[in-house]
Amino acid sequence: VKHTGVLVRSVEEVMKSRREFLKCAATGAALMGTHSSLGWAEALGPQKRSGRSRVVVARDAGLRVQGSQPDEKGVLALLDKAMAVYTGRDKPVEAWQRMVPRGTVVGLKVNGLGGRGIATHAVLILAICERLQRAGVPAGNIIVWDRNARDLAACGMSINSDGGRVRCYGSDSAGFEDRAVQCGAAQLRLSKILTRDCGMVISVPILKDHNMSGLTFSMKNMYGVVDRPFLLHANNCNPGVADVNALAAVRDKVRFTIGDVLASVYEGGPVFSPEHFWRPNALVVGEDRVAVDCTALDMLDRKRVEEGLPTLKGSGREPKYIATAADAMHKLGTNDPRRIQLMEV
Amino acid sequence: MRTLRNWKAVSAVVALAAVFLAAGCRKAKTDVFPESGMVAGWQKTGDTRTYAAKDLWQYIDGEAEKYISAGVVSASTADYKYQDKLEAIVDVYTMSNAAGAAKLFDANPAKDASRVPLGDAGVAHAQSVSFRKGPYVVRIVAYESAPETQLALMALARAIEAKL
């Protein structure tokens, strides 16, 4: 992992002033209804107890791309904008400070399964690492992780276990717990990075069409924390995705999503499909993983229709696991649009 | 009686061998990946990795079932670079027979594809070339788009086709 000091830019530069921030949020917000029922956002800032799950979609249509990576300053500014709107704080560093209890090891579960062309962008990962460090999290208390070294390389990350810097390694080297847990009908072993190394996890997926589940984003990203994810593929990954997210370690430790929608594939996923490649230049953040996935589904479906394709439901790949995750058995969040406070900036 | 038992045993061994050869024993063609310099401008930048059908999820979890249902035996993959301008990945899927290759290849016809004279059927997009030949399905994908991308991909594809 590269040292991220070069990415530092003052929050004040990004947001300029609270007035400008409020203007930005107010003009960009599109409230559909909703609530932060899971409690974490309340700790982050002055988010009202509205009974709704807040999801922020932050966009920058002018984001420049250098090679395959978006402009790092632009991505950092976008991250700051998303977090500022989500927390209602004009200084995102303050939000980050409240987000992570002192001494907590923070894992960033990224997603490089699709290969280099459609993996969580390194510039976003480094921007999150930068902000966490600015908020006082020691570099060695940050772990960037995924299934294996190949997936991390696809994200543009290199392996590092030196505790003096941001750590980066896969479950292939950390291993899995010996004792399996029951996940629906499957017996699976959890990554030790999740169970032992991290105190909390931020899910950092990349939005993709998925051949089986329809959509892969926040919740589907958790297939990368178990040893044999293929056992959860039956019935279009339903209830597999909901079941794996309902496992105690996943439910309790994965507390936030910073979703990479800087680039995406709207068809032909989950692997890189340049024929269906698309740059929404957006981030989707939220605490409620179900609401986040609902929002992402809407974005993907809109793009599909724009390209003359049927929606995922129309193509027989509706991600039904989203409704399952919201049901009375799983209670992972809400898929009711009236209970989602969508803020687009 | 003893001769009959021997005959049954021999028959069983022959039958098993036939099934094994017909269905599961087709080996991945790993030598179809051109070495650096064999195709003008192209460098092979990593080792060839091969996944048996049962391990395919490690490479393309979520996609693996699609290939398995079409009868994939194995998948081999390698990374390439073209004149420091673009990088690409080559996947060669070995199916149990040509019908499986056709099933897989025809499953997702993409719009804007142009047909190209490669193998039994081939298509090209701005950043990818795919074709099937006998039991093999080949897909070459470039990560970047450059003016020479399609010509370069076609040159690499022809070299691979010649080895199949």
Interface residues (C-beta under 8 A of the other chain):
Chain A: G67 S68 L113 G115 R116 G117 N148 H210 N211 M212 S213 T216 Y223 P229 F230 H233 E267 G268 G269 P270 V271 F272 P274 E275 H276 F277 G308
Chain B: W57 Q58 I60 D61 G62 E63 A64 E65 K66 E87 I89 N108 A110 K111 D112 A113 H125 A126 Q127 S128 V141 A142 Y143 E144 S145
